[in-house]
Amino acid sequence: MGKRQISKIILLETIFIGIISLLIGIVVGVFGSQFMSILVAKMFEADMSDFQFVFSQDACIKTCIYFAVMYVAVMIFNTFTVSRYKLINLLNASRKNEKVKIKNPFISVIIFIAACSLLGYAYWKVTGDVHSLNTADKILPPILMGVVSTFAIFWSISGFILQVVQMRKKTYLKGTNMFVLRQINNKINTMVASMSIICLMLFMTISVLSSSLALRETMQSQLVEMTPVDLNLYKTANLTEKYIRYGKEVATTKEQREDSRISISQTLINNGFDMKLLKDLTEINIYSTNNLKMIDFFGDKAEEVKSKFPMLKYETTEDIVKISDYNRIAKLYGIDQYELDDDEYIVLCDFDSMKELRDSALLSGNNLKIAGKTYKSKYNECKEGFILMSTSHTNTGIILVPDTCRLTDDMKQQHILVANYNANTDEEKEKIENLFSSEDSGFVQRLANRGLVIDGFTKISLMEASVGLTTIIIFIAIYLGIIFLIASSAILALKQLTESSDNKQRYTILRKIGCDENMINKALFKQIGIFFGAPLLLAIIHSIFGIQFALTIMSEIASVKELLPSIIATVVIMGIIYGAYFMATYIGSKNIIKEE
């Protein structure tokens, strides 16, 4: 048979296998995507009442195109490879080893130490010095260090590990260890490249899955904690002729300025809202003064903090609330209430990175001058608490002062209204909700016609928002994590099955020199275990630091406190998928090398 005929056979074989696998993959993918949609919806407690079976024609076409491009590339390489082979190469292929370039063990050890040092520095950059990585161009160098270090570690280990084991005669000569190590050494060049790539893919899998699952769990718990009532409304107090709204200067009318001086409940009544629809109603004011800005809060530490975190808006005024006003809201929220002496203040802050900064100032005993009087901090750290609802801990700082503090009406910054809906069923709550959120609501239209602005949050809207953008982000993270895991497992499995086929004659030789099937199976198990275990081990070490970095980056969305459940879930997912591929590879390889 000529080379052209052999190439034709390979071409047809590849086409038939490709078509069959593509068709099966599309069918499984179509139904699998529906299952994934339901699974993710259940994870985030989304409303499934409008769920429909969806077939994406665009996704199907793209899948076929991408698959075809990859298969054409494979067919070209196969044809090219066959055309280069001579008959003698095919006859001796089973006994031919990869050309191994012997590495100097001394140089390999030096490169290994250098790679570990570089990797250690990269670890420190993404954990201990993470606050300096505030732009994309600063994040890239540690990532490149990790990639280069990973490749260098595998390259250098392959240069001296065999010599190290050979020095331990008892280990090297025990059972089939010598055979296993030689088998690995015979494929040393391709092992370095594939191990490095697979290690990085597994690292991405562990980091992405663990951090995204942890984020999801945290967001769910924080959402319940941070939405204790049905309604939060707020409006700017003491409007001037021009004021800043969403970063833009806005001119005001006389009616708007007059309305800003009255309470929110009075504005609601004036515009025809039925106050009987609300219960547990509480109103307070938030004050501010130009004599107390964020830069003033840090006191002697101001310059040090500014040098480390130049992006913060230090000229913004601090929010000041009377202790009795806050305690009324805290009682309604079911959170801690506080007490103050006449010369004390308390800082409420639950946003972790900001809390850390404020704690450093409080530890130094920073006193604040508010409304002409000096106050000392009751605690040397921030206390947890909030006024406005949110989907996570976003309070960057509220200063509680005694009721005796001389806060005047012209210091009022915002009016705040907190309430529950006077309703017993979800349908009744939805009706009241529409009065505040629907553009068709008469109340909303009356406010708009008069140019009056009342902002706010509702529990329902926050719940719906939490199943929006962040859900998409976490879904993509989980999807990519599983895809990376399957891809890396499949690459290792295919590589090992191919090598088992290539090395079948070597296992036959083992039988001829007296090794029983149990010893041969153990040798095969060890070899596959090393190939599957080596990249996983380094990936786990990478992930210890990668997860911390990922959670720091995602702290803007939610601050994760508990990692153990997500790590356990990740271990289970990896154990099922990675373990299944490992066992399938072992069983498949064992069937390939078994004696006929």
WOFENVEN-V276686 format. One record per residue. SS is DSSP state (~ for helix, > for strand, _ for the rest). Layout:
BEGIN
ss:SS
ss:SS
END
This chain:
BEGIN
ss:_
ss:_
ss:~
ss:~
ss:~
ss:~
ss:~
ss:~
ss:~
ss:~
ss:~
ss:~
ss:~
ss:~
ss:~
ss:~
ss:~
ss:~
ss:~
ss:~
ss:~
ss:~
ss:~
ss:~
ss:~
ss:~
ss:~
ss:~
ss:~
ss:~
ss:~
ss:~
ss:~
ss:~
ss:~
ss:~
ss:~
ss:~
ss:~
ss:~
ss:~
ss:~
ss:~
ss:_
ss:_
ss:_
ss:_
ss:_
ss:_
ss:_
ss:_
ss:_
ss:_
ss:_
ss:_
ss:_
ss:~
ss:~
ss:~
ss:~
ss:~
ss:~
ss:~
ss:~
ss:~
ss:~
ss:~
ss:~
ss:~
ss:~
ss:~
ss:~
ss:~
ss:~
ss:~
ss:~
ss:~
ss:~
ss:~
ss:~
ss:~
ss:~
ss:~
ss:~
ss:_
ss:_
ss:~
ss:~
ss:~
ss:~
ss:~
ss:_
ss:~
ss:~
ss:~
ss:_
ss:_
ss:_
ss:_
ss:_
ss:_
ss:_
ss:_
ss:_
ss:~
ss:~
ss:~
ss:~
ss:~
ss:~
ss:~
ss:~
ss:~
ss:~
ss:~
ss:~
ss:~
ss:~
ss:~
ss:~
ss:~
ss:~
ss:~
ss:~
ss:~
ss:~
ss:~
ss:_
ss:_
ss:~
ss:~
ss:~
ss:_
ss:_
ss:_
ss:~
ss:~
ss:~
ss:~
ss:~
ss:~
ss:~
ss:~
ss:~
ss:~
ss:~
ss:~
ss:~
ss:~
ss:~
ss:~
ss:~
ss:~
ss:~
ss:~
ss:~
ss:~
ss:~
ss:~
ss:~
ss:~
ss:~
ss:~
ss:~
ss:~
ss:~
ss:~
ss:_
ss:~
ss:~
ss:~
ss:~
ss:_
ss:_
ss:_
ss:_
ss:~
ss:~
ss:~
ss:~
ss:~
ss:~
ss:~
ss:~
ss:~
ss:~
ss:_
ss:~
ss:~
ss:~
ss:~
ss:~
ss:~
ss:~
ss:~
ss:~
ss:~
ss:~
ss:~
ss:~
ss:~
ss:~
ss:~
ss:~
ss:~
ss:~
ss:~
ss:~
ss:~
ss:~
ss:~
ss:~
ss:~
ss:~
ss:~
ss:~
ss:~
ss:~
ss:~
ss:~
ss:~
ss:~
ss:~
ss:~
ss:~
ss:~
ss:_
ss:_
ss:_
ss:_
ss:>
ss:>
ss:>
ss:>
ss:>
ss:>
ss:_
ss:_
ss:_
ss:_
ss:_
ss:>
ss:>
ss:>
ss:>
ss:_
ss:_
ss:>
ss:>
ss:>
ss:>
ss:_
ss:_
ss:~
ss:~
ss:~
ss:~
ss:~
ss:~
ss:_
ss:_
ss:_
ss:_
ss:~
ss:~
ss:~
ss:~
ss:~
ss:~
ss:~
ss:_
ss:_
ss:_
ss:_
ss:~
ss:~
ss:~
ss:>
ss:>
ss:>
ss:>
ss:>
ss:>
ss:>
ss:>
ss:>
ss:>
ss:_
ss:_
ss:_
ss:_
ss:_
ss:>
ss:~
ss:~
ss:~
ss:~
ss:~
ss:~
ss:~
ss:~
ss:~
ss:~
ss:~
ss:~
ss:~
ss:~
ss:~
ss:_
ss:_
ss:_
ss:_
ss:_
ss:_
ss:_
ss:_
ss:>
ss:_
ss:>
ss:>
ss:>
ss:>
ss:~
ss:~
ss:~
ss:~
ss:~
ss:~
ss:~
ss:~
ss:~
ss:~
ss:~
ss:_
ss:_
ss:_
ss:_
ss:_
ss:_
ss:_
ss:_
ss:_
ss:_
ss:>
ss:>
ss:>
ss:>
ss:>
ss:_
ss:_
ss:_
ss:~
ss:~
ss:~
ss:~
ss:~
ss:~
ss:~
ss:~
ss:~
ss:~
ss:~
ss:~
ss:_
ss:_
ss:_
ss:_
ss:>
ss:>
ss:>
ss:_
ss:_
ss:>
ss:>
ss:>
ss:>
ss:>
ss:_
ss:_
ss:_
ss:_
ss:_
ss:>
ss:_
ss:_
ss:_
ss:_
ss:_
ss:_
ss:_
ss:_
ss:_
ss:_
ss:_
ss:_
ss:_
ss:_
ss:>
ss:>
ss:>
ss:>
ss:_
ss:_
ss:_
ss:_
ss:_
ss:_
ss:_
ss:~
ss:~
ss:~
ss:>
ss:>
ss:>
ss:>
ss:>
ss:>
ss:>
ss:>
ss:>
ss:>
ss:_
ss:_
ss:_
ss:_
ss:~
ss:~
ss:~
ss:~
ss:~
ss:~
ss:~
ss:~
ss:~
ss:~
ss:~
ss:~
ss:_
ss:_
ss:_
ss:_
ss:~
ss:~
ss:~
ss:~
ss:~
ss:~
ss:~
ss:~
ss:~
ss:_
ss:_
ss:_
ss:_
ss:>
ss:>
ss:>
ss:>
ss:~
ss:~
ss:~
ss:~
ss:~
ss:~
ss:~
ss:~
ss:_
ss:_
ss:~
ss:~
ss:~
ss:~
ss:~
ss:~
ss:~
ss:~
ss:~
ss:~
ss:~
ss:~
ss:~
ss:~
ss:~
ss:~
ss:~
ss:~
ss:~
ss:~
ss:~
ss:~
ss:~
ss:~
ss:~
ss:~
ss:~
ss:~
ss:~
ss:~
ss:~
ss:~
ss:~
ss:~
ss:_
ss:~
ss:~
ss:~
ss:~
ss:~
ss:~
ss:~
ss:~
ss:~
ss:_
ss:_
ss:_
ss:_
ss:~
ss:~
ss:~
ss:~
ss:~
ss:~
ss:~
ss:~
ss:~
ss:~
ss:~
ss:~
ss:~
ss:~
ss:~
ss:~
ss:~
ss:~
ss:~
ss:~
ss:~
ss:~
ss:~
ss:~
ss:~
ss:~
ss:~
ss:~
ss:~
ss:~
ss:~
ss:~
ss:~
ss:~
ss:~
ss:~
ss:~
ss:~
ss:~
ss:~
ss:_
ss:_
ss:_
ss:_
ss:_
ss:_
ss:_
ss:~
ss:~
ss:~
ss:~
ss:~
ss:~
ss:~
ss:~
ss:~
ss:~
ss:~
ss:~
ss:~
ss:~
ss:~
ss:~
ss:~
ss:~
ss:~
ss:~
ss:~
ss:~
ss:~
ss:~
ss:~
ss:~
ss:~
ss:~
ss:~
ss:~
ss:_
ss:_
ss:_
END
